[in-house]
Amino acid sequence: MCAQSYVSAEEVRQALRQIYRDDSETNLQNALAQSLADELKPVNEKGRWKPSPLLVLVFVLLCALTAVFLYFSIGVRP
């Protein structure tokens, strides 16, 4: 057998890095953005990321609860 038919460990590592770099599921930032995006239309007409309506609702409720907490803990002084 000739030596050219063997693949070195470094070549395998480089090939695996290239495969995993292109895969969107292994990239944490892309996977998180994809999971928090709208299921029906993840990108709007301008090409921007569109968040899930449930994510927006949770954010608004969290802001409202924080505002109520701050009002009753700091804002109300007799």
trRosetta pair geometry for C-beta under 8 A, 3 or more apart (Angstrom, degrees):
i j d omega theta_ij theta_ji phi_ij phi_ji
1 5 5.9 -93 -177 49 101 135
1 6 7.8 86 141 -43 123 97
2 5 5.7 103 70 -6 78 99
3 6 6.1 -53 -166 26 51 111
7 11 5.1 -118 -172 80 87 130
7 12 5.9 97 136 -55 118 92
8 11 4.8 100 58 4 80 101
8 12 7.2 -143 98 -3 46 86
9 12 5.6 -54 -153 36 37 113
9 13 6.4 39 150 -21 67 104
10 13 5.6 -50 -147 35 34 113
10 14 6.4 35 154 -19 65 104
11 14 5.7 -52 -147 36 32 111
11 15 6.3 32 154 -19 64 106
12 15 5.7 -55 -148 37 31 111
12 16 6.3 29 155 -17 66 107
13 16 5.9 -57 -146 39 30 108
13 17 6.3 32 155 -20 65 106
14 17 5.7 -52 -147 35 30 112
14 18 6.5 31 154 -19 63 106
15 18 5.7 -55 -151 35 31 112
15 19 6.5 31 152 -19 65 106
16 19 5.6 -52 -146 36 34 112
16 20 6.2 22 160 -9 68 109
17 20 6.1 -62 -142 45 27 101
17 21 5.9 34 157 -28 65 110
18 21 5.7 -51 -142 31 27 115
18 22 6.7 17 161 -11 60 108
19 22 6.4 -70 -158 39 26 103
19 23 6.5 26 151 -27 65 111
20 23 5.4 -51 -141 28 39 116
20 26 4.8 -70 -163 95 88 164
21 27 7.9 60 -155 -68 38 108
23 26 4.6 57 91 13 113 108
23 27 7.1 169 93 -13 62 87
24 27 5.9 -59 -150 35 39 110
24 30 4.6 -111 -160 133 82 141
24 31 6.8 145 148 -67 72 69
24 34 6.8 87 151 -39 121 148
25 30 7.9 -86 -64 97 18 109
25 31 5.7 71 -147 -91 42 113
26 31 7.6 147 23 -42 6 127
27 30 4.1 47 91 22 116 112
27 31 6.3 163 82 -16 58 88
28 31 5.8 -58 -141 40 28 110
28 32 6.1 27 161 -18 65 108
29 32 6.0 -56 -146 37 27 108
29 33 6.4 23 157 -14 62 109
30 33 5.8 -57 -144 41 30 109
30 34 6.1 30 156 -20 65 110
31 34 5.7 -55 -144 38 29 111
31 35 6.3 24 157 -17 64 108
32 35 5.9 -57 -144 37 29 107
32 36 6.3 12 161 -4 65 112
33 36 6.2 -66 -141 47 28 99
33 37 6.2 42 156 -42 64 106
33 49 6.2 -72 -171 -134 114 146
34 37 5.7 -45 -144 14 29 119
34 42 7.2 -3 -135 -143 60 152
36 51 6.1 -31 146 -138 94 82
36 52 5.9 -123 179 2 51 109
36 55 5.5 72 -165 -82 92 155
37 42 3.8 40 151 -138 135 100
37 43 7.9 -10 -162 -49 136 57
37 49 6.1 -101 -106 -165 108 91
37 50 6.3 75 -158 71 86 63
37 51 6.7 -100 -119 -119 42 32
37 52 6.3 102 132 -48 14 82
38 41 5.4 -8 102 65 128 59
38 42 5.4 -174 60 -93 71 45
38 50 4.7 -32 9 109 122 105
38 51 6.7 78 -41 114 84 21
38 52 5.2 157 -85 -97 51 51
38 53 6.9 61 -110 -19 100 75
39 42 7.4 19 -108 -62 12 88
39 52 7.1 45 -20 -113 76 103
41 44 7.1 72 140 -91 113 48
41 50 6.1 3 109 61 83 153
42 49 7.0 -32 164 -145 79 66
42 50 6.0 176 -176 50 28 92
43 47 5.9 -9 179 -145 120 36
43 48 6.8 151 -155 71 73 28
43 49 6.5 -46 -104 -100 68 36
43 50 6.2 170 -110 0 13 100
44 47 7.3 -55 70 12 65 16
44 48 5.3 -8 39 58 106 84
44 50 4.9 118 -45 -64 88 118
51 55 4.8 -106 170 80 111 131
51 56 5.7 127 102 -52 121 92
52 55 4.2 95 63 1 90 105
52 56 7.1 -159 93 -5 50 82
53 56 5.6 -52 -149 36 37 112
53 57 6.3 39 153 -21 68 105
54 57 5.6 -52 -146 36 32 113
54 58 6.4 33 155 -18 65 105
55 58 5.9 -53 -146 36 30 110
55 59 6.4 31 154 -19 63 108
56 59 5.7 -56 -149 37 30 113
56 60 6.4 29 154 -18 65 106
57 60 5.9 -54 -147 36 30 109
57 61 6.3 27 156 -15 65 108
58 61 5.9 -57 -146 40 30 109
58 62 6.2 32 155 -20 64 109
59 62 5.7 -56 -146 37 28 112
59 63 6.4 30 155 -18 63 105
60 63 5.7 -54 -149 36 31 112
60 64 6.4 31 152 -19 64 106
61 64 5.6 -53 -146 36 33 112
61 65 6.3 32 156 -17 66 105
62 65 5.8 -52 -144 38 30 110
62 66 6.3 32 154 -19 63 107
63 66 5.7 -55 -147 37 30 112
63 67 6.3 32 154 -20 65 106
64 67 5.7 -53 -147 35 31 112
64 68 6.4 31 154 -17 65 105
65 68 5.7 -52 -146 36 32 111
65 69 6.3 34 154 -19 64 106
66 69 5.7 -54 -147 37 31 113
66 70 6.2 27 157 -15 66 108
67 70 5.9 -56 -144 40 29 107
67 71 6.2 33 155 -24 64 107
68 71 5.7 -53 -146 34 29 114
68 72 6.4 11 163 -3 64 110
69 72 6.4 -69 -148 46 25 97
69 73 5.9 5 164 -4 66 119
70 73 6.1 -65 -130 48 26 100
70 74 5.4 -24 -173 29 68 114
70 75 6.5 72 133 -21 69 106
71 74 7.4 -63 -109 56 10 75
71 75 4.2 -36 -148 34 50 140
71 76 6.6 55 155 -25 68 94
72 75 7.0 -11 -41 48 20 96
72 76 5.7 -5 -131 15 43 125
